[in-house]
Amino acid sequence: MTMTEASPTPGDHTGDDLVAAACLFHGFSDPTRLALLRHLALGEHRVVDLTAHVGLAQSTVSKHLACLRDCGLVVSRPEGRASLFSLAHPETTRELFAAADRLLADTGEAVVLCANYGPATLHTDHSGHTDLAGDERR
């Protein structure tokens, strides 16, 4: 059973389903990865373009893209000496972002104020930039 299939009773999901869902959402839990995914929702981009968009070192962007590729969220194809990245499942990813936007609108600032998952729980550098991976911004 997947997370979207109707359950006979609420919460009737196997442990494997819940672990897989938690792993999926963990892939979305980093602000840099979210920025990359949202930018890729506009279409294919080279690493250099994504680096300019998020303002991070190329090595940092490449690490995040590798994570997203390993999670099955992005794909890449070579073009000359560069690689072009795109969403592996563009429509589904856009639907997930739309659902997340609706849920954030419904909950207001509750998640930002949450002591367990709010901004204070994210790692930040001295300039205030969120950096969960411990990488430095350039």
N, C-alpha and C positions, 0 to 999 in steps of 0.2 A: 504494500500500500504506500502511496506517496502522500505528501503533506496536503495535496489538493483534493484527493479522493474523499468522498463522503465517508465518515466513520459511523459505525453502528451507534456508538456513544461518543460524546465529546471526549477528546483526549485519548482515544483508542488508537494510538500509533505505537509501532514497535520501537524498541530502543535504538535499532539501527536507523530507522527513519528519522528519529529525533537527533541522533548523532550526525547524520548526513546533513540535516537542515542546519544544525549548529555550525558545522564546518562551512557550509555555504555562506551563512550570514557572517561568519568570522572573516571570510574573504572580502566582504563589504564593510568591515568594521574600521577600516583605516581611511581617514579623510583624503589622503593622497590617492589611494586606489579608487575611492569614489569619484574624485575629480577626473582621474584618467578614464574611468568607465563612462562617466557622463560626457566627456569630450569625445570619446570614441562612438558614442551614440549618434554623433553628427556625421560619422563616416570614417574611412581609413585615415590613419596618420602615421607619419614616420616618427621614430623615437626623438629626433631632434625637434620636431614640431611639438610633441608632447612635453619635452623638457622645457621648451620656451613657455608653454601654456601653464605648467604648474610651478615653474621657477625653481626647479631642483636640478642637482647634478645628474648628468646622463647615467652614471652608475646607479644612482638611487632609483631613477625612473625605470631603468632596465631590470633592477631587482623586483620592483613592484609588478612590472609587466610579466616577468617570469613567474611570479606567484599567481597572477591572474590566469596565465596560460596553463600552469599546472593544475589550477582549479577548474579548467575547462570554460572559463569565462571570456577569454580572448584567443584569437588565432593570429598568426602572422604569415606573411609570404614575402619572399625576397623580391626586390626590385633594384637591379643594379647592385650597388654596394650597400644599399639600405634595406631595412625590413619595414614593411607596412603592417601595422596592427589594426585589427578591427574586432568588433564584438563577435563572439562565436554564435550567440543567439540574440540578435539585435532586437527583434520584436518582444521577446520574453523579457529581456533586460529592461527595455523601455517601459513595459507594463509593470515590472517590479518597482521601478523608480516612481512611476505614477501612483502606484498603491502606497509606497512609502511616503510620498508627498501628501496624499490624502490622510494617512494615519498621523503624520506629524501635524497637519492642520487640525485634526480631531483632538489630539492630545495636548495641543498648545505647547507650552514650554516645559511640561512635566519632565520630559526626558533630559532636558538641559539642567533642570534643577535636581535631578536624581543624584543622591549621594553615591550610589553604586556604579552608575554608568555615565554621569555627566562629564563635562569638560575637565574637571579636576582629576579625573581618573586617566586622562590621556597624557602621554609623555609630551612635554613641550621643550623646545630649546629656549635660550635666554631671550630671543626676540619675540617669543610668544607663538611661534609657528608649531603646529602640531606635528609630532614626529614619533610615531609609534615604533618604527623600526630602529631607532637610534642613529639614523643617518643624519649627516649635517647638511643644511641648506647652503647653497652658494649664493 
